[in-house]
Every structure is written in structure tokens, then in C-alpha cells.
Amino acid sequence: MQGLPRRQPLEQQTVEVLRARIAGGVWLEWLPAERALCAMLQVSRSTLRRALLHLRQEGVIRADHGLGNRILGPASRRGGRMRSHDVALLAPEPLERLRPTQTLWIDELRAMLGERGCRLHVLHGRQYFRAKPGAALEKLVCQHPHGAWVLLMANEPCQRWFARRGLPCVVAGSCHAGVDLPFRDLDHRATCRHAAGVLLGLGHRRLALVAHKELLAGDVESEAGFLEGVHGPRHPDASVVLCHHDGTSAGIAQSLKRLVAQKPATTALLVANAYHCLGVVSGLAALGRRVPGEISVISRDEDPFLDFLVPEPARYVASPRALARSLLQPLLELLEGSRVSQRAGRLMPQFVRGASIAPPAS
């Protein structure tokens, strides 16, 4: 059949798509990982690798061992086209490993951005939250240029890197001391100060705050607020213990064992994570300590599964929609190229008394 157009091989089509996206500034210095490219282009790994080899032979990219495919030439220069209507949310864990309340407000934020013609992409990886994350973050932002970033559960090195680079971002949480980034969070300091007041009002004088040993900025605020509440002038006989654990059920159990062995006995706990609250309540049961008969427990955070815990824990509740809405305005300002008008934003959650607190046993 002479005269019919010849179909391009899939490998050549892949080469042309990659070449066009590089020239258009979709990727600035690095190509995405091969697995991501296969999913994006709907091609097999073998087809993609033949296409990448073709581009290397043309001098468009270079394979750097252990790092990926670096873009060569003018397309790798900074300042290329940014996907101005795209927002990236960066977290240490994938969505399925985040707490339910976090995924709820992320879904709300995705819908709110979608209504305004913007897209939300969730990126994750522990390497971006190490003590020295610079190289990994540099590669990430070059491979995935976005109009704005949301930093979730970001430690101090991650926050400082974004602040130094001047990238448009909002911290979903609190900022560490000395980091100047816009942020939106619950008011953990006021919340924990209130929790201390509730427990002291019930008659407790030996209190403890249970938190992960790798403190995020919100946990630092929590400790400060709890200490302020306990050490106020009205109850000079009150004392507080800061109980840190490694985030595992075994680690929580070991921390509780050490805590309950101390004298005088601790009679009330504030737990700084809803998942960890589960570990605390079950760990106390394993130690034969009744809640709230022998020890009262408050969860600083809310998650829907706490409704099914017996006894239902006292906790602080905030609307996922309100959290998403608080992040929306600064993100829209950043996408428009403006400076965030309100740098700091804190929401005060509502206290739900539950059934896990009571006066100390006489």
C-alpha cells in the first residue's frame, strides 16, 4: 500500500515528547525518575530507556550515576516556565500513611484549588526531611516546578532550605524559631495551656506531656504552652514531666512503663498525636492502669477513629475544611506572584470533653 503515512515507532514518539517538554521548560535541570516517566507517558520501561539513550546520544541529557538524568544545555537554566497554577504538597509520608484528618483537609484543599483552575500534586519522601536535605530538595524542585509549595510535617532543615531559596511556599504547621515563612496551624500553645488548666481544675498536680522525640515546631509550641499552664501562679504545687518516645507502639509502651514507675505518681497525660493516643491508652491498659479511674488522658489532636476508642478521649477538634480554607488564601496570593499578606495564621480548635478525664483518685 504505497502512499499511506508511516506510523512513528513508539520509541521515537517518546523521544519527541521528552524533547518537547524539556525545550518547553517543564523540567529544568533533571528529568523525573524512570518509574514516574513511564506512568506519565504510558510507555514500558524498555521503551523509555531506549528513548533516554537516544537523547543522551544527542547530548540533550546526561546520566549521572545514582542521581538520574540531568538536562544539558539551555533547558537546564533556571528561570524556565513554571506551572503557575500547580501547587505541590510535600510530606515525609505518602497519603495513605498520613493521619485521616490530614488527608481530609488535603482533599478539601484540592477541591478548593480545583474550583479556581489550579491543581494540587502530592509529593513525598523521607529524604526531603533529613538533617541535610539540600541536594534532594534541589533535584526535586527542578524536576517538579510548581507555582507554590505546601510543606507538611516539615522539620527545621527543610523549612530553612525553602526560606533560603526564596521559593513560594506555605507551611502547613508552625515555623521553627528563626524561619521566616508564611504558615497556617492550630494554636498548639494556647491549646496545651488550656489542657493544663482543665487537668489542674480537676485536681491533678502531677502531669505529663507525651510527644515524639523528634519535635516539630508545633510540638515545641505545645511543650511551651503546657509548661506555662502547669507552672502558673495558682498551683505552685503542680509539676510536669515531658515524656518523649520514638513513635512506635513498643517505644510508647517503654516510655509509659518508665513514667508510671516514677514517684509521686503521674495522674494525667496530654498526648500530642491522635495515633499515639491509641498507643498510650492501650499501653496503660497493658500496665493495668484504668482510664480515667487511675489516670486521665487528653489527646491534643483529633481524628475520626477516636470516636470508637473506649473511653472516648477528651480532645481538641478543628474542621478540616477550616484548615484547608486557611491555606487557600496565601496559596492564591503566591500563585498570583504576590507576597502573602498575612504571614502567620492560627486556628483555635474546640475542646471535646469525652470520657477520659476525671478527678484523681483519692
C-alpha positions in Angstrom: 0.0 0.0 0.0 2.1 2.9 -1.3 1.3 6.5 -0.4 0.0 5.8 3.1 1.6 7.7 6.0 4.0 5.7 8.1 3.4 5.4 11.8 6.2 6.6 14.0 7.6 3.9 16.3 6.6 4.4 20.0 10.2 4.9 20.9 10.5 7.9 18.5 7.2 9.4 19.8 8.6 9.1 23.3 11.8 10.9 22.3 9.9 13.7 20.7 7.6 14.2 23.7 10.5 14.3 26.1 12.4 16.6 23.8 9.4 19.0 23.6 8.8 19.1 27.3 12.5 19.7 28.0 12.5 22.6 25.5 9.3 24.0 26.9 10.8 24.2 30.4 8.5 21.6 32.0 11.7 20.1 33.6 14.5 22.5 34.3 17.6 20.5 35.4 16.6 16.9 36.0 14.1 14.5 34.4 11.7 12.8 36.7 12.5 9.2 37.8 12.0 6.5 35.2 9.1 5.0 37.0 7.3 8.4 37.1 8.1 9.0 33.4 6.7 5.6 32.4 3.4 6.3 34.3 3.3 9.9 32.9 3.9 8.8 29.2 2.2 5.4 29.4 5.2 3.5 28.0 7.1 0.5 29.1 10.4 0.8 30.9 12.3 -0.7 27.9 10.7 1.8 25.5 11.6 4.7 27.9 15.2 3.6 28.3 15.7 3.4 24.5 14.3 6.9 24.2 16.5 8.2 27.0 19.6 6.6 25.3 18.6 8.4 22.1 18.5 11.7 24.0 21.9 11.0 25.7 23.4 10.4 22.3 22.0 13.7 21.1 23.6 15.5 24.1 20.2 16.6 25.4 20.6 14.7 28.8 23.3 13.0 30.7 23.0 10.1 33.1 24.5 10.9 36.5 25.1 7.6 38.4 22.8 7.4 41.5 21.1 10.7 40.7 19.2 10.4 37.5 19.1 12.1 34.1 20.4 15.7 34.1 19.2 18.0 31.4 22.1 19.7 29.5 22.1 22.9 27.6 19.8 26.0 27.7 16.8 24.0 29.0 18.7 23.4 32.3 19.0 27.1 33.1 17.0 28.5 36.0 14.0 30.7 35.3 12.2 28.3 32.9 8.5 28.2 32.6 6.8 27.4 35.9 3.4 25.7 36.1 1.9 28.7 37.7 -1.4 27.1 38.5 0.1 24.0 40.1 0.6 23.5 43.8 2.9 20.9 45.3 2.3 19.5 48.8 5.4 18.0 50.2 5.2 15.4 53.0 7.6 12.8 54.5 5.0 10.0 54.0 2.6 9.1 51.2 -1.1 10.0 51.6 -2.1 6.5 52.8 0.3 6.8 55.8 -0.9 10.3 56.9 -3.4 10.7 59.7 -7.0 10.7 58.5 -7.6 14.3 59.5 -4.6 15.3 57.4 -5.9 13.5 54.3 -9.3 15.2 54.8 -8.0 18.7 54.8 -5.8 17.9 51.8 -8.8 16.7 49.9 -10.7 19.8 50.8 -7.8 22.0 49.6 -7.5 20.0 46.4 -11.2 20.7 45.7 -10.9 24.4 46.6 -7.9 24.8 44.3 -9.7 22.9 41.5 -12.6 25.3 41.6 -10.2 28.0 40.8 -8.5 26.2 37.9 -5.5 25.1 40.0 -4.1 21.6 40.6 -2.7 20.0 43.8 0.1 17.4 43.5 1.2 15.4 46.5 4.9 14.6 46.6 6.6 12.7 49.4 9.8 11.2 50.6 11.8 11.0 53.8 15.0 12.2 52.0 13.5 15.7 51.9 13.3 15.8 55.7 16.8 14.6 56.6 19.3 16.7 58.6 20.9 17.8 55.3 18.1 17.7 52.6 19.6 20.3 50.3 20.7 18.0 47.4 17.4 16.0 47.4 15.3 19.2 47.6 17.3 20.9 44.8 16.7 18.0 42.5 13.0 17.8 43.5 12.1 21.4 42.7 14.0 21.2 39.4 12.2 18.0 38.3 8.8 19.3 39.6 8.5 23.0 39.1 5.3 24.4 40.7 3.8 27.8 41.3 3.7 27.3 45.1 4.5 24.7 47.7 2.8 23.4 50.9 5.2 21.9 53.5 3.5 19.4 55.7 5.3 18.0 58.8 8.4 19.9 57.8 11.4 19.8 60.1 13.7 22.7 60.6 16.3 21.8 57.9 13.5 21.5 55.3 11.9 24.8 56.3 15.3 26.6 56.3 16.1 25.3 52.8 12.9 26.7 51.3 13.4 30.0 53.2 16.9 30.4 51.8 15.9 29.5 48.3 13.0 32.0 48.4 10.6 29.6 46.8 6.9 30.4 47.1 5.6 28.2 49.9 3.3 28.0 52.9 4.0 25.8 55.9 1.0 23.6 56.9 2.1 23.7 60.6 4.2 26.1 62.6 7.6 27.5 61.7 10.7 26.7 63.7 12.4 29.5 65.5 14.2 31.9 63.1 12.4 30.6 60.0 10.5 33.3 58.1 7.9 31.5 56.1 4.1 32.1 56.0 2.4 29.4 58.0 -1.1 28.1 59.0 -1.6 25.9 62.0 -3.7 25.2 65.0 -2.8 27.2 68.1 -1.0 24.4 69.9 0.4 26.7 72.5 -3.0 28.0 73.6 -4.5 24.5 73.2 -2.0 22.9 75.5 -2.2 25.8 78.0 -5.9 25.2 78.1 -5.4 21.4 78.6 -3.2 22.1 81.5 -5.9 24.3 83.0 -8.6 21.6 82.5 -6.5 18.9 84.3 -5.4 21.3 87.1 -9.0 22.3 87.6 -9.9 18.6 88.2 -7.3 18.4 90.9 -4.3 16.9 89.1 -0.9 18.1 90.3 1.4 15.5 88.6 1.0 15.9 84.8 2.9 14.7 81.8 3.1 15.6 78.1 3.7 12.6 75.8 5.2 13.5 72.5 7.5 12.2 69.7 11.2 12.8 70.5 11.7 14.4 67.0 9.8 17.6 67.8 8.1 19.5 65.0 7.6 23.2 65.6 4.0 22.6 66.7 5.3 20.2 69.3 7.8 22.8 70.6 4.8 25.2 70.9 2.8 22.5 72.7 5.5 22.0 75.3 5.8 25.7 75.9 2.1 26.1 76.3 1.7 23.1 78.6 4.6 24.3 80.8 3.1 27.7 81.0 -0.2 26.3 82.1 1.2 23.9 84.7 3.6 26.4 86.2 1.2 29.3 86.6 0.9 31.0 90.0 -2.4 29.4 91.0 -1.0 25.9 91.6 2.6 26.2 92.9 2.5 22.5 94.0 1.9 21.3 90.4 4.7 19.6 88.4 5.1 18.4 84.8 7.1 15.6 83.1 8.0 15.8 79.4 7.8 12.2 78.2 9.4 11.5 74.7 9.2 8.4 72.6 10.3 7.1 69.2 6.8 6.9 67.6 6.4 3.2 67.7 4.0 1.2 69.8 6.9 -0.5 71.6 8.6 2.8 72.2 5.4 4.3 73.6 4.9 1.3 75.9 8.5 1.6 77.2 8.1 5.4 77.9 4.8 4.7 79.7 6.4 2.0 81.8 9.2 4.4 82.9 6.6 7.2 83.5 4.2 5.2 85.7 7.1 3.9 87.8 8.1 7.4 88.9 7.1 8.7 92.3 5.0 10.7 93.0 2.6 9.0 90.5 1.6 10.9 87.4 -2.2 11.2 87.3 -2.9 13.0 84.0 -1.4 12.9 80.4 -1.7 15.1 77.4 -0.8 13.2 74.2 0.5 15.2 71.2 -0.8 12.9 68.4 -4.1 11.0 67.8 -2.3 7.8 66.7 0.0 8.0 69.8 -3.1 8.4 71.9 -4.2 5.0 70.8 -0.8 3.6 71.9 -1.0 5.4 75.2 -4.5 4.1 76.1 -3.7 0.5 75.1 -0.3 0.8 76.8 -1.9 1.9 80.1 -4.4 -0.9 79.9 -1.5 -3.4 79.4 0.1 -1.9 82.6 -3.2 -2.4 84.5 -3.9 1.4 84.7 -7.6 2.4 84.3 -8.6 5.4 82.3 -9.8 7.7 83.8 -10.1 5.9 87.1 -6.4 6.0 87.8 -5.0 8.3 85.1 -6.7 10.9 82.9 -5.8 11.3 79.2 -6.4 14.2 76.7 -5.5 14.0 73.0 -4.2 17.3 71.6 -5.3 16.2 68.2 -8.5 14.9 66.6 -9.0 12.0 64.2 -12.3 10.3 63.4 -11.2 6.9 64.8 -11.1 8.4 68.3 -14.9 8.2 68.3 -14.5 4.4 68.6 -12.0 4.4 71.4 -13.3 3.4 74.9 -13.4 5.5 76.9 -13.9 8.2 74.2 -10.9 10.5 74.8 -11.1 14.2 75.6 -9.6 16.0 72.6 -9.3 19.2 70.6 -11.3 19.3 67.3 -10.8 21.6 64.3 -12.7 21.4 61.0 -10.6 20.0 58.1 -12.4 22.5 55.8 -11.4 25.4 58.0 -7.8 24.2 57.9 -7.9 24.0 54.1 -9.5 27.4 53.8 -6.8 28.9 55.9 -4.2 27.6 53.5 -6.1 28.6 50.3 -5.7 32.4 50.5 -1.9 32.5 50.9 -1.5 29.9 48.1 -3.6 32.0 45.8 -1.6 35.1 46.6 1.6 33.2 45.9 0.3 31.8 42.6 -0.5 35.4 41.5 3.1 36.4 42.3 2.2 38.4 45.4 3.6 38.4 48.8 1.5 36.7 51.4 -0.5 39.4 53.2 -0.9 37.5 56.5 2.3 35.6 57.3 1.0 33.8 60.4 -2.4 32.2 60.9 -3.5 30.1 63.8 -6.9 28.4 64.4 -8.2 27.6 67.9 -9.8 24.1 68.0 -12.8 23.3 70.1 -12.4 21.2 73.3 -14.5 18.0 73.4 -14.6 16.7 76.9 -15.1 13.0 76.1 -15.0 10.4 78.9 -11.2 10.0 79.6 -10.7 12.6 82.2 -11.8 12.7 85.9 -10.5 14.0 89.2 -7.5 12.0 90.6 -8.3 9.0 92.7 -8.2 9.9 96.4 
